[in-house]
Amino acid sequence: MARLPASSASAAVVPYPPGFRTRLIATNGTKLYVRSGGQGPAVLLLHGFGDTGDMWAPIAAKLVKDHTVIVPDLRGMGLSKHAETGYTKKNQAVDIAGVLDALKIQKADLVTHDIGNMVGYALAAQYPELITKWIVIDAPLPGIGTWAAQLSNPKTWHFNFHGPDEERLVKGRERIYLDRFWNELSADPSRIKEATRRHYAALYARPHAIHNSFEQFKAFPQDSLDNQALLSKQGKLAMPVYALGGAKSYGAGMAAELNVVASNVTGGIVPASGHWVMEENPKATTKLVLDFLAK
């Protein structure tokens, strides 16, 4: 079991319930840090940038009562190993499929946020037999829908912010860099508590963590090509999709984004929230997720 040092403010976020197991699972040439617990139908939760799998603890605490819950940290993020390559979302989907195989999970509902959405689409498109439902939260898919407009949006300058000099600028200033995202992309920055900020800043200050996070963004041009090829080859996803947007972020636009790649899309809005739905309004987000999974 991998642990953070005590100075990392690891108690700043809601802890996972007792009985959850944590382990490093070898998959696709790397090792992912995975939390798992419970029994019953499987639910897989994928985080995005600025978070780790820790973000899902409030939902996991509800689901674990009657589900098998699987929560990995993505390649190179959180407490997963820092692979040098392999950050296309199509390849990271292979990582996640390997985790499910290692846990002997044959089908799972899928819940994703931010970059987790991008890995989630690549997973559902490449392995449609694995995913029964998909809840996709507040981020677009590379190469799909309004992606071209996103590339010229001043708020997404970070898509092209990567490289050795950029890493030198951020090194030792990870908290300043992350505050920019939490402050500018939230409806109310005060809802992202100081302890939560310290917790994630400590994780992103670990060796290679920012480099690997930048690799996630660096892969976007290839992700765009991969997504267009997957859509052309596989057609639209058939499983039920719930597209949730933060009221002060993507909002109802999330459903329009997902209608491009899926044929059975329901839209929804997380009230009183910007992008950081689990930090800004965890109660409402949890209810929306649980209600859809229960249908």
N, C-alpha and C positions, 0 to 999 in steps of 0.2 A: 504494500500500500504506500503510495507516494503522499508526502505531506509537505505543507508549507512551513517555513520557520515561524516561530511564535510571533515574531515582530511584523509579520505580514498582515496583521489585522484579519486573520482568517475567520474570526467569529463575526465579521461585519455583515455578512449576508445570512439569510435564513439557512440553517443547517439541514442536511438531509436527515430523514427520520432514522432512528435506530433500526438495524437490520439491513440497511443498504450496504452492499459490498463494493469496494473499489479495487480495481486491478488494472495493470497494463496488459492489453491484448495485442498480440502480434498479428498484423494484417497488412498485406500488400507492401511489404518491405519496410514497414515502420511499426511503431507501437503506440496505440491510443489509450489514454487514461479513460476508463469507463466506470460509471456508477450504475449499479443494477440492484433491483429489489422487487419483492412481491411475487405474485403468481396470478395466472389468468391470461387473457388476451394481451398481446404485447403492444406497448406504445414506445416509440423512439422519438427523442427530443434532441434537436440540433440547434446550437447557439450560433451567434454571429460575432462580428468584431466589436470590441469594447466590453464584451462579456466572456464568460466561459460557461460550461455546463452548470455551474453554480446558479445561474439565473433561474433555472427551472425548478428549484427546490420546493417552492410553494405548490406548484402543480403536481410535482412528483409525490408530495405528501398526501395529496388527495387520491391520486391514481393508484398508489401502491396498495390500497385496501382491497382492490379487486382486479388489478392488472399487473403484468410484468412490465417494469419500467426500465428503460435503457437510456442512459444519458452519457454520451462520449464528449470529450474535448476534441475538436477537430485537429487535423494534422498540424503540428507545429504550434498549437495554441494551448493555453492553460497548462496542464500537467502532462500533456502528450509529448512524445519524443519530437525533437526538432530536426526533422528530415531536411536534407539540403534541397531536394527537388520534389516534384509531384503535386504542385499546388493548383493545377487545373481542377475545376469542380467535378469534371468527368472522372478524373483519377481518384479524387477524394470520395466519390460515391462508391468506388471499388473498395476503399478503406472501410466504409460503413457496412457494405455488404459482407465483408470479411468478419466484422464484429458480430453481425447477426448470425453468420454461419458458426462462429466460434461458440456462441451462446445457444445454438440449436433453435434459433427463431426462424420459422418459415414464413410468417406473415406478421405485419405490424402496421398499426396506425402511425402516422408521421406528423410531428409538430415541429415547425421550423421558424427561425427569425433571422433577418438580415442575411449574412453570407450563408447561414444554414439553409435559407431558401434556395440558394444557387446549388448547393450540394444536394439538397432535397429533390430538386427537379431532375438533376442528372441521375439520381438514384431511382426515382420513380419512372423515368423514361427508359433507363437501361434494364431495370429489374421490375417491371410492372407487376409481376406475380408476387413480389414481396410486400407491396404497399396497398393497404385496403382503403384508407382515407388519408387525406393530406390537409392539414391546417397550416397555411402559409402566411407569415405575418410581416408586413411593413418593410418590404424592400423589393426592387425589381429584379428581373432576370437578365443577365448579359445577352445582348443581341436580340432581345424580344421586346415587343410593345414599344414603350416610349424610351427605350434605352438610349437612342441617339440623342434625344433631348437631354437626358441625364448627363451625358458627357460634356455638355456646355453649361450645366447648372453650376453657378458659383459655389453652392454648398457641397458639391462633390469634387472639389479640387483634389481631395486626397486620393481619388482613383489613379491619378498620375504622379503621386508623391511617393517615390521609392527610388532606391539607389544608395550607393555608399555614402555620399555626402548628406543625403536626407537622413540616413541612419545616424550619422555623426551629430546632426542637429538635434535629433530627438533623444539620443543617449543621455541618460541622467535627467532628462526632462519629460519622462514618459507621462507623469501626472499632468503637466501643462498641455501636452498633446491630446491626452484623453479628455481633459476638461473641455476642450474645444468641442468635441463631439457631444458630450453629455449636456453642455450648456446650449449649444446652437440647435441641436436636433430634438430637444425636449420641449414640451409645452410649458413646463415650469421647472427650471433647474433645481429649485429648492427641494423637489421631491426625490432627487437623487442624493441620498444622504452622504455626509462626509465619510462615514465609516465604509459605505459601499464603494466610494471613489478610491479610498486607500486600499481596499481589498483588491480591486481589479488593477490599480496602478502597480501594486507589488507583483502581481502575476505577469503583467506586461513589461516589467523591468527585469525579469529573469533573463539570463544569457540567451541570446538568439531570438527572444520572443518578438521583438519589434521587427527584426529582419524577416521572420517567417510571416508575420502579419502583413508586411509589405509585399511578400510573395503572393499572398491571396489577391491583392489588388493588381499586381503585375500580370497575373494570369488572365485578367478580364478580357483582353482582346482574343485570346485563344478560347476562352469560355464562350464568347459570342459566337465564334465559328462553330464550336462544338454544339451549342444549343440549337442553332439553326439547322445543323445537320441531323441532330436527334429528332427535331420536330418534323423535318422533311421525311426522314426514314420511318419513324414510329407513328407519326400522326399525333392527334391530341390524346392526352391522358383520359382514361375512361373512369377512373375512380372518383368518388365524390371529393370535391375540393372546397375548402372554406377559406376565403381570402379576406383576412383581417387587416385593416389599416388603422393606425392611430388617428384620432379625430383631428389632431393638429399636425399630421404628417401625411401619409398616403391616403388615408380615409377611404372613401368609396372607390377611389382609383385603383385599389389593389385588385378588385374583381375584374376590372377592365384588363389589367395586365395579365391576369391568369386565364381569362377567356381566350387568349391567343394560343395557349398550350393545353387547355383542358376543356372538355365538353360538358362537364357537370359541375359548374361553379356557383357557389352561394357567397354573397358578399356580406361583410359585417364591419362594424366600427368599434374600436376600443375608446370609450368616452374619456374625456379629461386626460388625454395622453398624447404625447408626441411619439417619437420613434421608440423610446425605451419603455415599452409597455409593461414589462415585468418589474421595473423599478418605479415607474410613475403611477401605475394603477394595477397592481397585481391581483386585487380582489376581482375586478371586472374582467380582466384577461383570463383568470383562472375559470370563472364561471362560463365565459364564452367558449373556452376550449372544452371544458367538461360537458357542457350541454351538447355540443356538436358530436363529440365522441360517443355520447350516450344514445344518439339517434340510431 
